[in-house]
Amino acid sequence: MNVLIFSTNEDFAVHILRCLSVMEIRICVMGISKFHPIRLSRYCNNYYKYDLHDILGEKENDSIVNKINNYCKQQKIDVIIPAGIEGTLFISKISEKITESKVFPLSKLDVLELLNNKWSFEELLSKNGIPSPKTILIKDISGLKSLDSELKSLNMEFPVMAKQLELEASRGVVKLNSSKELDVYMSSENEFNKLPLLIQEYIPGTDMGFNVLAKNGKIIAWSIQKWYPGNNGMEFIRDDNILDIGRRIVSCCNFTGVANIDMRLDNRDKSVKVTECNPRFWGSVDISMLGGVNFPCLGVLMTQENIEDMSYGDISCREIRYSKPKALISEILRNMSIKGIDSSSLYFLQQIISDPISYGYINMMLLASRIKGLFANIQK
């Protein structure tokens, strides 16, 4: 089988690539980077660069559609998988014009846009009685002038979270601890404080994630991840309350495809509140694979054969613990032992061995970025 990852975010595409690599699949990538480590991966058989601007205009660009079809024909592509939110929205938009391959299971464009927009998603949650943080939408300058009174009317106290409506991967998400910090943030020259803007109650607690593959409003496969403090790793758990919330979200919009739904476990009353939805693949999708749920491969199989006879929702992640390499090494050095360490945490060693050039280059880039940030802080 030949699969094409149509990417607007190569960092996400790498994780999809790793999931697909466990099957006998030839993988190609259409991406936007002049150079990215994904090109060096032993699992990437061919890389084709296109211009991101070709898919972002309101008018459909027939030339990029033709490029996709021609590339699929040339490479004998069986299935196209989108990576990144722009790529997911675009492939959904043009899915009926893709003639040379099948498309990974996707919802219609209007459903994806509803879920991706943080305000329309909040309205969906409110309409269906699904718990979420108190949230305000600031549309214009007049909204800024009345913000203090709106916060008071909702009994919303600081800190609060400021968010752009449609950015992904936590870009532009800011925690503001006081009214003064909010005023300074809004009055500064900042690419992320442009209106409209979401102001959301900060929930003290633990980050949770509900990951799902669904078809026509019914769950095919799922996993629930709970992040460690400091974002140093995660554990995969079973929680009937979170599963029920996920089912309600998937059902109320008749969702098809993959999504990562962000939640917070509130330390104050142990309730779960839904914060946002990413109706696309996410950065830890290959960690779910370690627990037995390979979302990309399952979706590919859905395009190739009828799985209606499968019991919906039966494919779930077993309980595992995963520590990021830095945290894992620190733990081993602290205890001078690997006793008690979940084998899933050694996944990075498998990547070093199986895909050394790509994996090594990615980590060199991360290290360089951290050093650059360190020097920037010193200069300040």
Secondary structure, DSSP 8 states (H G I E B T S, - for coil): -EEEEEES-HHHHHHHHHHHTTSS-EEEEEES-SS-GGGG-TTEEEEEE--THHHHSSS--HHHHHHHHHHHHHHT-SEEEEESHHHHHHHHHHGGG--SSEE-----HHHHHHHHSHHHHHHHHHHTT-----EEEE-SHHHHHTHHHHHHHTT--S-EEEE-SS--TTTT-EEE-SHHHHHHHHHS--TT--SSEEEEE---EEEEEEEEEEETTEEEEEEEEEE-GGGSEEEEE--HHHHHHHHHHHHHTT--EEEEEEEEEETTT--EEEEEEE-S--TTHHHHHHTT--HHHHHHHHHHS--TTS-TT-EE----EEE-HHHHHHHHHHHTS-TT--GGGGHHHHHHHHSHHHHHHHHHHHHHHHHHHHHHHHH-
